[in-house]
Amino acid sequence: MRILIVSDAWRPQTNGVVTTLSRTQNELEKAGHPTFVIGPDRFRTIPCPTYPEISLALNTNSKLSHLIEELQPQAIHIATEGPLGLAARKWCLRHGHPFTTSFHTRFPEYIKLRTGLPLGVGYRYLRWFHGASARTMVATHSLQKELSSKGFKNLVLWPRAVDTHLFYPRDKNFLKQPRPLFMYVGRVAVEKNIRAFLRLQLPGTKIVVGDGPQLDKLSKEYPEVVFTGVKKGEELASHFAAADVLVFPSHTDTFGLVMLEAMACGVPVAAYPVPGPIDVVINGETGYLNEDLAAAALSALSLDPHRCRAYAEKFTWPAITQQFLHNLAPISTQQDGKGRETSPISPPTEQKSGSHQLKQHI
């Protein structure tokens, strides 16, 4: 099956969405499904307001239509709700083609933090955007339940996975700072709630790995914290493995892939008991969840690295990609004179919600 993924988040951006889509494309290709990604790199762009590292595509409609018609996809997945996602959604509806979407990011919360726009406005837009899709893929059962309560329909599960060949236990002496080493990995941005980590009273050293709009400001405010900037590939994996605890302070992430990457390196996680961490972390085994983040971080020091690694090994990309493939809505070859599909799309088997169902699913 020829698969098209349309995403406003794509290389050279570095984030969980790009990592997930890149690896999914690779796994689909390995399984014999030609997969194409249309991202901002194919268009003239402008920097996203308050997020200059993110590029927003301009004049998307005509060029996107041409690209889709040239690629002749048999299934279309729209990964994001930005300019490219809107243009792809419009094209699919105009041609009567089914499509799927995915909910990666809590943009209403992000926008509220930056502009004060009420959450209700943002979620009204997202309900409208995803409401036209055959299925909306979400990373966890808790997010599925939450969005369902907000009026989202046709929600199905598409968890995340980790590259255990890249992320694995390594030499702790890679970093020389005084231990224990408490590490944050991710964007240095307001929605990540990174100040909650920086303010913690902890022994040893706090390390921040990543870049973002708050990097300069926070590095000046917290000179005792080690800010490394962005790390990739082997260097990133070595930083993960050298840590004693990964501290994940976000309240807004829909999954938090860095938690799996840390566990694959034998590093336990400290986080708040919120959607994302409650689906990924086994409390008291692969990390600790506590409203007192410092208590969670200190408790995590006692956990067994081998159990963290063993748990992460269950999250394999081939299995997760099969879930994605199963969720797709293929474009029917039997259409009426207006190009509309004549046979209904059968939804996948209903997936039950509940605590730690993600862990059981994997």
Legacy VTK file of the C-alpha trace (Angstrom):
# vtk DataFile Version 3.0
C-alpha trace
ASCII
DATASET POLYDATA
POINTS 362 float
0.000 0.000 0.000
1.277 3.461 -0.927
1.006 5.633 2.163
1.200 9.421 2.437
1.878 11.206 5.717
1.306 14.962 5.804
2.930 16.767 8.720
3.749 20.332 9.712
6.452 18.827 11.959
9.270 17.305 9.954
13.022 17.305 9.578
15.198 19.216 10.329
13.016 19.822 13.410
13.961 17.697 16.416
11.069 16.572 18.591
9.005 13.538 19.515
6.596 13.952 16.603
9.399 14.002 14.033
11.108 11.025 15.686
7.877 9.038 15.680
6.998 9.839 12.068
10.541 9.214 10.816
10.748 5.813 12.443
7.232 4.906 11.323
8.151 5.744 7.736
11.260 3.558 7.978
9.334 0.622 9.433
6.561 0.889 6.837
9.165 0.875 4.067
10.790 -2.220 5.573
7.399 -3.922 5.589
6.966 -3.237 1.858
4.716 -0.161 2.018
6.114 2.803 0.021
5.672 5.755 2.357
6.026 9.435 1.535
6.074 12.435 3.857
5.028 15.924 2.810
6.470 18.412 5.283
7.347 22.116 5.385
10.697 21.413 3.703
8.876 21.308 0.346
7.382 24.805 0.725
8.274 28.400 1.331
8.007 28.922 5.078
7.945 31.487 7.855
9.039 30.994 11.489
6.229 30.103 13.857
5.453 33.009 16.237
7.077 32.363 19.658
8.583 29.161 18.154
11.075 30.317 15.486
12.645 26.846 15.284
9.392 25.584 13.772
8.669 26.459 10.141
5.122 27.067 8.908
4.414 26.328 5.250
2.920 29.060 3.053
0.690 28.845 -0.046
0.036 25.179 0.598
-3.173 24.387 -1.300
-2.156 24.256 -4.965
1.284 22.741 -4.450
0.004 20.174 -1.955
-2.757 19.142 -4.357
-0.192 18.625 -7.085
2.063 16.569 -4.796
-0.764 14.326 -3.620
-2.015 13.699 -7.138
1.530 12.952 -8.270
2.108 10.438 -5.450
-1.244 8.661 -5.900
-1.437 7.418 -2.298
-3.705 4.551 -1.270
-3.985 5.876 2.297
-3.498 9.384 3.706
-2.565 10.174 7.280
-2.592 13.788 8.501
-0.284 14.032 11.498
-0.684 17.677 12.529
-3.276 20.436 12.601
-1.217 23.245 11.064
-1.229 24.779 7.553
-0.235 21.553 5.796
-2.678 19.506 7.815
-5.481 21.916 6.969
-4.625 21.838 3.263
-4.500 18.027 3.209
-7.795 17.821 5.106
-9.400 20.178 2.578
-8.067 18.142 -0.367
-9.356 14.845 1.057
-12.816 16.248 1.745
-13.019 17.862 -1.686
-12.177 14.558 -3.372
-14.272 12.412 -1.056
-11.249 10.438 0.185
-11.078 9.071 3.725
-8.107 9.988 5.877
-6.812 9.462 9.388
-5.317 11.950 11.822
-3.251 11.767 14.990
-3.276 13.831 18.169
0.358 14.440 19.107
0.383 17.769 20.880
-1.810 19.680 23.336
-1.751 22.870 21.295
-4.614 24.505 23.264
-2.518 24.322 26.430
0.588 25.529 24.603
-1.244 28.493 23.082
-2.888 29.410 26.372
0.514 29.551 28.073
1.776 31.935 25.395
-1.274 34.064 24.588
-3.914 33.460 27.238
-6.367 32.095 24.642
-9.012 30.021 26.493
-8.638 26.256 26.243
-12.185 25.935 24.979
-11.356 27.854 21.807
-8.385 25.641 21.014
-10.252 22.414 21.656
-13.202 23.585 19.568
-10.835 23.932 16.621
-9.255 20.534 17.238
-12.655 18.812 17.495
-13.573 20.363 14.166
-10.273 19.380 12.570
-10.260 15.749 13.721
-14.013 15.329 13.445
-13.778 14.782 9.685
-11.250 11.954 9.938
-12.095 8.268 9.788
-9.994 7.711 12.908
-7.886 9.845 15.206
-4.856 8.033 16.625
-3.763 8.760 20.198
-0.736 7.521 22.095
-2.293 6.356 25.370
-5.531 5.097 26.843
-5.682 7.947 29.356
-5.475 10.484 26.512
-8.112 8.511 24.619
-10.420 8.720 27.616
-9.718 12.416 28.178
-10.344 13.430 24.559
-13.488 11.320 24.446
-14.796 13.311 27.416
-14.114 16.489 25.408
-16.262 15.307 22.514
-13.665 13.748 20.179
-14.899 10.760 18.154
-13.379 7.692 16.463
-10.349 7.568 18.761
-7.996 4.603 18.370
-4.702 3.685 19.992
-1.298 4.194 18.395
1.377 3.968 21.121
5.059 4.884 20.792
8.212 2.800 20.709
11.925 3.173 21.322
15.072 2.286 19.383
16.681 -0.143 21.826
19.660 -0.582 19.488
20.581 3.080 19.954
19.370 3.561 23.515
20.932 1.023 25.865
22.913 1.070 29.142
26.382 2.564 28.690
29.327 3.836 30.698
28.113 6.124 33.485
31.473 7.903 33.480
30.611 9.614 30.184
29.617 12.622 32.320
31.961 13.753 35.089
29.738 16.043 37.176
29.080 15.238 40.852
26.439 12.551 41.344
23.633 11.806 41.445
22.876 13.210 37.983
19.260 14.317 37.517
18.589 14.973 33.851
15.909 16.664 31.761
15.868 15.932 28.018
13.629 17.855 25.644
12.676 21.287 24.397
13.535 24.141 26.713
10.149 25.790 26.457
7.424 27.043 28.766
4.968 24.227 28.045
7.474 21.644 29.279
7.224 23.085 32.818
11.003 22.916 33.040
11.190 25.405 35.918
9.574 22.784 38.142
12.707 20.694 37.605
15.191 23.545 37.888
13.751 24.696 41.220
14.034 21.284 42.900
16.335 20.972 45.887
18.344 17.898 44.925
21.830 16.620 45.674
24.414 16.203 42.935
23.909 17.872 39.561
20.963 18.911 37.417
21.539 18.634 33.649
19.355 19.958 30.817
19.792 18.419 27.363
17.981 20.288 24.606
17.336 23.628 22.978
14.398 25.992 22.815
13.135 29.539 23.290
13.822 29.597 27.045
17.385 28.285 26.893
19.246 31.605 27.154
17.010 32.963 29.885
17.024 29.842 32.054
20.739 29.208 31.692
21.347 32.689 33.125
18.807 32.258 35.913
20.196 28.871 36.968
23.994 29.017 36.517
24.468 25.939 38.735
22.580 23.800 36.177
24.473 22.223 33.269
22.830 23.160 29.940
24.306 21.047 27.131
22.210 22.179 24.167
20.864 19.717 21.624
22.381 16.248 21.414
21.601 13.658 18.771
22.274 10.027 17.960
25.053 8.312 19.882
25.894 11.440 21.849
22.290 11.794 23.008
22.140 8.122 23.983
25.382 8.480 25.941
23.939 11.424 27.872
20.796 9.470 28.689
22.764 6.452 29.890
25.063 8.560 32.083
22.134 9.950 34.087
20.911 8.488 37.359
17.318 9.708 36.982
15.384 11.313 34.136
13.113 14.029 35.517
10.048 14.635 33.347
8.201 17.723 34.669
5.667 18.181 31.865
1.931 18.255 32.515
1.021 18.584 28.836
2.889 15.919 26.829
0.627 13.333 25.250
3.243 10.583 25.676
6.821 11.614 26.421
9.077 9.471 24.243
12.147 10.537 26.237
10.853 8.475 29.159
11.092 5.289 27.096
14.505 6.316 25.775
15.754 6.810 29.330
14.362 3.472 30.514
15.952 1.728 27.533
19.268 3.111 28.854
18.522 1.678 32.288
17.584 5.067 33.740
14.422 5.368 35.889
11.979 8.254 35.553
10.572 10.801 37.996
7.382 12.522 36.877
4.035 13.881 37.934
1.068 11.456 37.984
-0.534 12.880 34.832
-1.514 11.467 31.393
1.626 10.369 29.606
3.681 9.300 32.627
0.821 7.295 34.172
0.619 5.271 30.957
4.354 4.805 30.454
5.891 4.515 33.934
5.284 1.566 36.248
5.251 3.372 39.581
7.831 1.927 41.946
9.415 -0.257 39.246
10.565 1.852 36.277
10.125 5.199 37.976
8.178 7.138 40.558
5.138 9.353 40.043
4.460 11.930 42.714
3.043 15.442 42.959
6.209 16.058 44.977
8.649 15.846 42.078
11.728 16.020 44.308
10.475 13.038 46.323
9.873 11.126 43.100
13.400 11.917 41.863
15.056 10.828 45.099
12.982 7.642 45.307
13.850 6.737 41.715
17.540 6.489 42.658
16.820 3.159 44.363
15.237 1.441 41.347
16.779 -1.422 39.387
18.199 -0.308 35.996
17.744 -3.829 34.599
13.988 -3.694 35.151
13.840 -0.345 33.354
15.650 -1.814 30.373
13.533 -4.973 30.300
10.354 -2.925 30.304
11.507 -0.620 27.478
12.339 -3.640 25.317
8.604 -4.396 25.072
8.011 -1.209 23.075
9.197 -2.304 19.629
8.826 -0.221 16.482
7.672 -3.117 14.246
4.741 -3.869 16.579
3.778 -0.213 16.966
3.974 0.351 13.201
1.617 -2.556 12.606
-0.851 -0.790 14.887
-0.517 2.352 12.768
-1.045 0.350 9.597
-4.140 -1.319 11.055
-5.613 2.083 11.935
-5.302 3.548 8.427
-8.362 4.150 6.238
-7.462 2.964 2.724
-8.849 4.945 -0.186
-11.432 2.818 -1.963
-10.866 2.027 -5.632
-14.640 1.775 -6.113
-15.940 5.315 -6.325
-18.924 7.058 -7.827
-18.809 9.637 -10.577
-17.888 12.411 -8.157
-14.914 10.512 -6.743
-16.693 9.658 -3.516
-16.164 6.373 -1.747
-19.102 4.001 -2.251
-18.334 1.436 0.451
-18.173 2.340 4.158
-14.985 2.094 6.184
-15.144 -0.438 8.978
-13.579 0.874 12.167
-10.943 -1.245 13.869
-11.810 -3.359 16.870
-12.690 -1.183 19.845
-9.795 -0.757 22.256
-10.647 -0.764 25.923
-9.457 1.949 28.214
-8.195 1.641 31.744
-5.116 2.132 33.898
-1.918 0.710 32.458
-3.734 -0.789 29.446
-0.939 0.577 27.275
1.583 -1.568 29.085
-0.635 -4.626 28.679
-1.189 -3.869 25.001
2.518 -3.750 24.273
LINES 1 363
362 0 1 2 3 4 5 6 7 8 9 10 11 12 13 14 15 16 17 18 19 20 21 22 23 24 25 26 27 28 29 30 31 32 33 34 35 36 37 38 39 40 41 42 43 44 45 46 47 48 49 50 51 52 53 54 55 56 57 58 59 60 61 62 63 64 65 66 67 68 69 70 71 72 73 74 75 76 77 78 79 80 81 82 83 84 85 86 87 88 89 90 91 92 93 94 95 96 97 98 99 100 101 102 103 104 105 106 107 108 109 110 111 112 113 114 115 116 117 118 119 120 121 122 123 124 125 126 127 128 129 130 131 132 133 134 135 136 137 138 139 140 141 142 143 144 145 146 147 148 149 150 151 152 153 154 155 156 157 158 159 160 161 162 163 164 165 166 167 168 169 170 171 172 173 174 175 176 177 178 179 180 181 182 183 184 185 186 187 188 189 190 191 192 193 194 195 196 197 198 199 200 201 202 203 204 205 206 207 208 209 210 211 212 213 214 215 216 217 218 219 220 221 222 223 224 225 226 227 228 229 230 231 232 233 234 235 236 237 238 239 240 241 242 243 244 245 246 247 248 249 250 251 252 253 254 255 256 257 258 259 260 261 262 263 264 265 266 267 268 269 270 271 272 273 274 275 276 277 278 279 280 281 282 283 284 285 286 287 288 289 290 291 292 293 294 295 296 297 298 299 300 301 302 303 304 305 306 307 308 309 310 311 312 313 314 315 316 317 318 319 320 321 322 323 324 325 326 327 328 329 330 331 332 333 334 335 336 337 338 339 340 341 342 343 344 345 346 347 348 349 350 351 352 353 354 355 356 357 358 359 360 361
